[in-house]
Amino acid sequence: VEAGVADLSPALTFCFCWLDKTCPSEVTTSLIHGDFRIGNVIVSSESRLLSVLDWEMAHIGDPMEDLGWLMAGAWRFGRPEQEVGGVGTKDQLLTAYASAGGHVDA
């Protein structure tokens, strides 16, 4: 355990140690929206993406960040079985992301 980590609560110490052991050594980076969710997209009546709004939190990072945020429970709007913004499943999202050229972490 790193110096200073021992002074933290046992739960935080466990989390930091787990992150240190499991964090990937290399991450592919790209432009990240930072708040990618259903409320920040405009979709046509034909289900085509027209626009992604609110880029003020954009940064360079791991693309899985945007996908993970889109699957947060807060964005399911009472539809917990629809893991992706209350409108789709994780498998549907990852399949579409990969078919569009994105790399999906296992």
N, C-alpha and C positions, 0 to 999 in steps of 0.2 A: 504494500500500500504506500502510495506517494506521501511525502511529508505534507502535513496539513489535512489530508483526507481523513486521517484517524480521528480528527476533532469533530467530524460531521456525525450526524445521526447514523445508526446502523443501517437504516434503509438507504440513505444516500451513499454511504460507503459501499454497500453491496452494488448499487446501480453503477457507480463510477468504476468499480472493479470489473463488472460485467461488460460495460462499454469498452473499457480498455482491452479486454480479451477478445471481444467479438467484432469490434469496429473494422470494416474493411481497410486494407492498407492503401488501396487506390480506389477512387470513385470517379466515374466519368462525370464531367460537369457540363452544364448547359445553362441557358437562360431560364430562370425559374420565375414564375409569376408571383408566388408568395402568398396568394389568397385565392387559389384556383378552386372555385366551387360554382354550383348552379346559379347562385345569385349574381355572379360576375360574368355570365355568358349570355349572348343573344342567339337564339336558335330559330330558324325559319319554321313555317308550318310543315315543311317537308323533312324536318329533323336535321337540317344542315346547319353547321356552326357558321354564324355570320360574323360574330365579333366576341372578343374577350376584353372585358372592361377592367378598370381600376388596377393599373400597373405600378402604383406607388410603392409597393413592397417588393418589386422585382429585384433579383440579384443573381449572381452566378452560384450554382450549387448542384446538388444531386437531383436528377429528374424525379426520383421516387418521392421527393418531398411534396411536389404538387399532387401526385397521385394519392399519396397517403392522406393529405389534407382533404382532398375531395371525398375520401372514404370515412372521414371522421363522423362519429355518431351524431354530432350536433347538426349535420347537414342532411340527415335522413328524413326529417320532417314527419315523424310518426310512422315511418315505413322501415323498420329495422331489418327486414329481410332484403331490402334493396340497398346494399352496402355502399353504392356509389351515388351520393346525393339524393337518395330516395327514388332514383329512377332506373337503376341497373345493378348488376351483380359485379363482384370483383373479377370473376372469370371473364365476363363480357368486356370490362374495361381493359384488362391486361391483354386479351386477345386483340382487341381493336388497336391498342397502343403498339403492340408488337407488329401487327400487320401494316401499320403506318410508318414503321421503321424504327420505333423506339426499342431500346434494350430493357427487358424486364428482369430485375433481380429476382433470384429464386427465394 
